[in-house]
């Protein structure tokens, strides 16, 4: 009888025999390989499972610390396994084996649903609001300028110093002064027509018998007035050399040139093209 261990003692005990399951891949490796085989990206898995990308990446690295506890880790494993086409139960069982089968206490963290992706609230589009405000201000300024220009244009024509014949300035009593008053610049009104300056040509157009379209230009060809003269209205034009007129209805117009009335009798509806210079009235 030999002293020592029997041949049976040399055989490894069951505790030292490796289980067949020791050769299986880790949970994270199995999930990652299944995802790659399914031709899915981490982002696509995150979108389909609503599990945030950092948690998906951590689980594939066998890091379950970001899950918030064993209960949530098992939930994430089950969700990801179904997304990549794996049976979740073997993975859940493997997780229990690797963590002694006891669920770790759950820390005071948000519930499993809070780990899922939430859409961020929409923020107000301040750029669009500022653009709309600027457009509104520009439109208002443009409208105000346009309206003001129209009202001024309706009251003051392009004719140099032209004013209605019926409006006469109120004479003010001059205050006593030792200085000789300066002669005011002549204004081409009715009084100016009566004493028309010899160094200028002055033409007064009066629509006494109806309305008529008229056009007046100075010696440079610049338009002094181009529009409709209503019945009873009067326009006066003055230039240093020459004034060219076009009367749409000459029969409705009375002309005064350099203080003298033109006696030509124009027919109603007749269009006349006239030109006047300094000196006596003379039709050009």
C-alpha positions as CSV (number, residue, x, y, z in Angstrom):
1,X,0.0,0.0,0.0
2,X,1.6,3.2,-1.1
3,X,1.6,6.3,0.9
4,X,0.4,9.4,-1.0
5,X,-2.5,10.6,-3.1
6,X,-4.6,8.1,-5.0
7,X,-5.0,8.6,-8.7
8,X,-8.4,9.9,-8.0
9,X,-6.9,12.7,-6.0
10,X,-5.0,13.9,-9.1
11,X,-8.2,14.4,-11.1
12,X,-9.5,18.1,-11.0
13,X,-12.5,18.7,-8.9
14,X,-15.7,19.9,-10.4
15,X,-15.1,23.3,-8.9
16,X,-12.0,23.7,-11.0
17,X,-13.5,22.4,-14.2
18,X,-14.3,25.4,-16.5
19,X,-17.9,25.7,-17.5
20,X,-18.7,25.6,-21.2
21,X,-20.2,29.0,-20.8
22,X,-16.8,30.5,-19.9
23,X,-16.0,30.6,-23.6
24,X,-19.0,32.7,-24.5
25,X,-18.4,36.3,-25.4
26,X,-19.1,39.1,-23.0
27,X,-22.5,40.7,-23.0
28,X,-21.2,43.9,-24.5
29,X,-19.2,42.0,-27.1
30,X,-22.2,39.9,-28.1
31,X,-24.4,43.0,-28.5
32,X,-21.8,44.9,-30.5
33,X,-21.2,41.9,-32.8
34,X,-24.9,41.4,-33.4
35,X,-25.3,45.1,-34.2
36,X,-22.4,45.0,-36.7
37,X,-23.9,41.8,-38.3
38,X,-27.2,43.6,-38.6
39,X,-25.4,46.5,-40.3
40,X,-26.6,49.0,-37.7
41,X,-24.8,52.0,-36.3
42,X,-24.9,53.0,-32.6
43,X,-26.9,56.1,-33.6
44,X,-29.5,53.9,-35.4
45,X,-29.8,51.6,-32.4
46,X,-30.2,54.6,-30.1
47,X,-32.9,56.0,-32.3
48,X,-34.9,52.8,-32.5
49,X,-34.6,51.9,-28.7
50,X,-34.6,55.5,-27.4
51,X,-31.6,54.6,-25.3
52,X,-29.0,57.4,-25.3
53,X,-25.9,56.9,-27.3
54,X,-23.4,57.1,-24.4
55,X,-25.2,54.3,-22.6
56,X,-25.2,52.1,-25.7
57,X,-21.5,52.6,-26.1
58,X,-20.8,51.9,-22.4
59,X,-22.8,48.7,-22.5
60,X,-20.9,47.5,-25.6
61,X,-17.8,48.0,-23.5
62,X,-19.3,46.0,-20.6
63,X,-19.6,49.1,-18.5
64,X,-22.9,49.0,-16.8
65,X,-22.2,51.8,-14.3
66,X,-24.1,54.4,-16.4
67,X,-27.3,52.3,-16.3
68,X,-28.2,53.4,-12.8
69,X,-28.4,50.0,-11.2
70,X,-29.0,46.3,-12.0
71,X,-32.7,46.7,-12.7
72,X,-32.0,49.4,-15.3
73,X,-29.0,47.5,-16.7
74,X,-31.2,44.4,-17.3
75,X,-33.8,46.6,-19.0
76,X,-31.2,48.1,-21.3
77,X,-29.7,44.7,-22.2
78,X,-33.1,43.3,-23.0
79,X,-34.0,46.4,-25.2
80,X,-30.7,46.4,-27.1
81,X,-30.8,42.6,-27.6
82,X,-34.2,42.8,-29.3
83,X,-33.0,45.7,-31.4
84,X,-30.1,43.8,-32.9
85,X,-31.9,40.5,-33.2
86,X,-30.6,38.5,-30.2
87,X,-32.6,36.5,-27.6
88,X,-32.3,38.7,-24.5
89,X,-32.8,35.9,-22.0
90,X,-29.3,34.3,-22.2
91,X,-27.8,37.7,-21.9
92,X,-29.9,38.5,-18.8
93,X,-28.9,35.2,-17.3
94,X,-25.2,35.8,-18.1
95,X,-25.5,39.3,-16.5
96,X,-26.9,37.6,-13.3
97,X,-24.1,35.1,-13.2
98,X,-21.4,37.7,-13.6
99,X,-23.0,39.9,-10.9
100,X,-23.7,37.0,-8.4
101,X,-27.3,36.9,-9.4
102,X,-28.2,39.6,-6.8
103,X,-29.6,42.9,-8.1
104,X,-27.5,45.7,-6.8
105,X,-29.3,48.5,-4.9
106,X,-30.7,51.1,-7.2
107,X,-29.2,54.5,-6.5
108,X,-31.4,57.6,-6.4
109,X,-31.3,58.2,-10.1
110,X,-34.1,59.0,-12.6
111,X,-36.2,56.0,-13.7
112,X,-35.3,53.9,-16.7
113,X,-37.5,56.0,-19.0
114,X,-35.6,59.2,-18.1
115,X,-32.5,57.7,-19.8
116,X,-34.2,57.7,-23.1
117,X,-33.8,60.5,-25.6
118,X,-36.1,63.4,-25.3
119,X,-36.6,65.9,-28.0
120,X,-35.3,69.3,-27.0
121,X,-37.9,72.1,-26.7
122,X,-38.0,74.4,-29.6
123,X,-36.5,77.7,-29.0
124,X,-38.0,80.9,-30.4
125,X,-36.5,82.0,-33.7
126,X,-35.2,85.4,-32.7
127,X,-33.5,86.0,-36.1
128,X,-36.8,85.6,-38.0
129,X,-38.5,88.0,-35.5
130,X,-35.8,90.6,-36.0
131,X,-35.9,90.4,-39.8
132,X,-39.7,90.8,-39.7
133,X,-39.4,93.9,-37.4
134,X,-36.8,95.5,-39.7
135,X,-38.9,94.9,-42.8
136,X,-41.9,96.4,-41.0
137,X,-39.9,99.5,-40.0
138,X,-38.5,100.0,-43.5
139,X,-42.0,99.6,-45.1
140,X,-43.4,102.2,-42.6
141,X,-40.6,104.7,-43.4
142,X,-41.0,104.2,-47.1
143,X,-44.7,104.6,-46.9
144,X,-44.4,107.8,-44.8
145,X,-41.8,109.3,-47.2
146,X,-43.9,108.4,-50.3
147,X,-47.0,109.9,-48.8
148,X,-45.3,113.1,-47.7
149,X,-43.7,113.5,-51.2
150,X,-47.1,113.1,-52.9
151,X,-48.8,115.7,-50.6
152,X,-45.9,118.2,-51.2
153,X,-45.9,117.5,-54.9
154,X,-49.6,118.2,-55.1
155,X,-49.2,121.6,-53.4
156,X,-46.1,122.8,-55.2
157,X,-45.6,122.2,-58.9
158,X,-42.3,122.1,-60.8
159,X,-43.0,125.5,-62.3
160,X,-40.6,128.0,-60.9
161,X,-42.4,130.1,-58.3
162,X,-45.9,129.2,-59.7
163,X,-48.8,130.0,-57.4
164,X,-52.6,130.1,-57.9
165,X,-53.8,133.4,-59.3
166,X,-56.5,133.7,-56.6
167,X,-54.0,133.6,-53.7
168,X,-52.5,137.0,-52.9
169,X,-50.2,137.6,-50.0
170,X,-51.4,139.9,-47.2
171,X,-49.5,143.1,-47.2
172,X,-47.8,143.9,-43.9
173,X,-47.4,147.4,-42.7
174,X,-43.7,148.2,-42.8
175,X,-42.1,149.3,-39.6
176,X,-40.2,152.6,-39.6
177,X,-36.6,152.2,-40.4
178,X,-33.8,154.5,-41.5
179,X,-32.4,151.9,-43.8
180,X,-33.7,151.6,-47.4
181,X,-35.8,148.5,-47.7
182,X,-34.3,145.9,-50.0
183,X,-36.4,145.1,-53.1
184,X,-37.9,141.6,-52.7
185,X,-37.1,139.0,-55.4
186,X,-39.9,139.2,-58.0
187,X,-42.4,136.4,-57.7
188,X,-44.2,135.3,-61.0
189,X,-47.7,135.9,-59.8
190,X,-50.4,138.2,-61.2
191,X,-48.7,141.3,-59.9
192,X,-45.4,140.1,-61.5
193,X,-47.2,139.6,-64.8
194,X,-48.5,143.2,-64.6
195,X,-44.9,144.4,-64.4
196,X,-43.0,141.6,-66.1
197,X,-39.2,141.9,-65.9
198,X,-37.6,142.8,-69.2
199,X,-34.7,140.4,-68.7
200,X,-37.0,137.3,-68.4
201,X,-39.8,135.7,-70.2
202,X,-43.0,135.3,-68.1
203,X,-45.9,133.1,-69.3
204,X,-49.2,132.8,-67.5
205,X,-51.6,130.0,-68.4
206,X,-55.3,130.3,-67.3
207,X,-57.8,127.4,-67.9
208,X,-60.7,129.8,-68.1
209,X,-63.0,127.8,-70.4
210,X,-62.4,124.2,-69.1
211,X,-59.6,121.9,-68.2
212,X,-56.7,121.2,-70.4
213,X,-53.5,119.2,-70.3
214,X,-50.4,121.4,-70.6
215,X,-46.6,121.0,-70.6
216,X,-44.0,123.7,-70.0
217,X,-40.2,123.5,-70.5
218,X,-37.4,126.0,-69.9
219,X,-34.7,126.9,-72.5
220,X,-32.7,123.8,-71.3
221,X,-35.6,121.5,-72.1
222,X,-36.2,120.7,-68.4
223,X,-39.9,120.2,-67.6
224,X,-41.4,122.9,-65.5
225,X,-44.9,121.4,-65.4
226,X,-46.5,118.5,-67.1
227,X,-50.1,117.7,-66.1
228,X,-53.8,118.5,-66.1
229,X,-54.9,122.1,-65.5
230,X,-58.4,122.1,-64.0
231,X,-61.1,124.6,-64.9
232,X,-60.3,127.9,-63.4
233,X,-56.7,127.1,-62.4
234,X,-53.7,129.2,-63.3
235,X,-50.1,128.5,-63.7
236,X,-47.2,131.0,-64.2
237,X,-43.8,130.1,-65.6
238,X,-40.7,132.2,-65.8
239,X,-37.3,131.6,-67.5
240,X,-34.3,133.7,-68.4
241,X,-34.5,133.0,-72.2
242,X,-37.4,130.9,-73.5
243,X,-40.4,128.9,-72.5
244,X,-41.9,126.1,-74.7
245,X,-45.6,125.3,-74.2
246,X,-47.8,122.4,-75.4
247,X,-51.6,122.9,-74.9
248,X,-53.7,119.8,-75.1
249,X,-56.9,121.9,-75.5
250,X,-55.9,125.3,-76.6
251,X,-59.5,126.6,-76.8
252,X,-59.8,126.3,-73.1
253,X,-56.7,128.4,-72.3
254,X,-56.0,132.1,-72.1
255,X,-52.3,133.1,-72.4
256,X,-50.5,136.1,-70.9
257,X,-46.9,136.6,-72.1
258,X,-44.7,139.2,-70.5
259,X,-47.7,141.0,-69.0
260,X,-49.8,141.0,-72.3
261,X,-52.7,138.8,-73.2
262,X,-52.3,136.7,-76.4
263,X,-55.3,137.4,-78.6
264,X,-55.0,134.3,-80.7
265,X,-58.3,132.5,-80.8
266,X,-57.6,128.8,-80.5
267,X,-60.3,126.2,-81.3
268,X,-61.7,123.8,-78.7
269,X,-59.8,120.6,-78.7
270,X,-56.9,122.1,-80.7
271,X,-53.4,121.1,-79.8
272,X,-50.9,123.9,-79.9
273,X,-47.1,124.0,-79.6
274,X,-45.9,127.4,-78.7
275,X,-42.6,129.1,-77.8
276,X,-42.1,132.5,-76.2
277,X,-39.0,134.6,-75.5
278,X,-38.2,138.0,-73.9
279,X,-39.7,141.1,-75.4
280,X,-43.0,141.5,-77.0
281,X,-45.3,138.4,-77.3
282,X,-44.3,136.4,-80.3
283,X,-45.5,132.9,-81.2
284,X,-42.5,130.7,-82.1
